[in-house]
Amino acid sequence: MSSWQTFLVMDVFRQYGLSPTEQEIFLAKFPDENTVKNNNQVADQSLENKQLPDTAETVRRQMWTIYNWRFAPQQDREGFLEFNHKSSRSKDIKFLAWLKNKYSQWLETQNYKIVDSVPTYTDNPFTPLNDIITDQHLLYGRERDITRIFETLNSGSSVALIGEKKIGQRLMYSCHRIYSRYIQTMKTQL
């Protein structure tokens, strides 16, 4: 998942309460921060994604709902000020520009830079100081995952740890203590 998609899912969809179908339309319409697809292009994607409407007219209607119900300004949240303008390509482009501004602000909060004055130890293991968790005391809460991995390996199957950077694949480098505990537990159960 790209940072744009993460922003949409984690920030926009939650804040504005988009339904699963609206989310799929939104991701198809605005696949990245520089692209706006027209309603025909979105409908054409319905062959691969059954959650998408199969006609441009239905996409247009759904986008009307998204603009007028989801992104209209509310007392408790910012909205797209031109939400009630007639649907058009220029409205979509203006909306993307509005979203890009929010995306830029969101990126600033996500790309936290560590400065030299930061201590070398943190109480929060989910914010490593060097982007890689290497100290055993910072690795916790993964025992269940590691147990499942070793159970799968012990059954003769293979395991692949696949994902974006910084989600924990390097955890395997520091698993020897947990693995030892798991083996000891298995031996005592026998």
C-alpha positions, 0 to 999 in steps of 0.5 A: 500500500502506498503512502497515499493509499495509507493516508486515504484509508487511515485518515480520510476514510475514517474521518469522513466515514466512507462506506466500503463501496465508497472507499473502492470508488474513491481509490479508483477515482484518485489512485495517487496524489497526481491522478484523477480518473474520469467516471468511465475509467472507474467503471471500466475497472469494475471487471477486476473489482466487483465493488465498483459500479459498472456504469459511468452514471452510477459512478457519477451518482456515487461521487455526488453522494461522496461529495455532498454527504461525506465531504460537506463541511461540518461543525466538528470537521473541515470539509471540501468547500466546493462540495455542492458545485456541479460534478465535473472534471474541474471539481474532481481536480479541485477536490484532489488539490484539497486532498493533496494539501491534507496529504502534505500535512499528514506526511509531515506528521508521519515522517518524524525526523530524529535529532541528535538531542533525542535520548538513545532509549525510548519507552515506546517500542513502536517508535524505534530511534533508528527505524530498526528494532534491534534491541531485544527489550524493544521487541514485545507483543509478537510472541503469538506471531512468532509462535505461529511461525515456529509451529508452521515451520515445525509442521514442515511448512515454509513461512514467508514474511512479506510486507512493506519496510518497517513492519517487523520482518527483522523481528526474526533476527531477534527471535532466538530467546522466544524460540528457546522458550517455545521449544522448552514449553513444547518439550515440557508439554510432551 
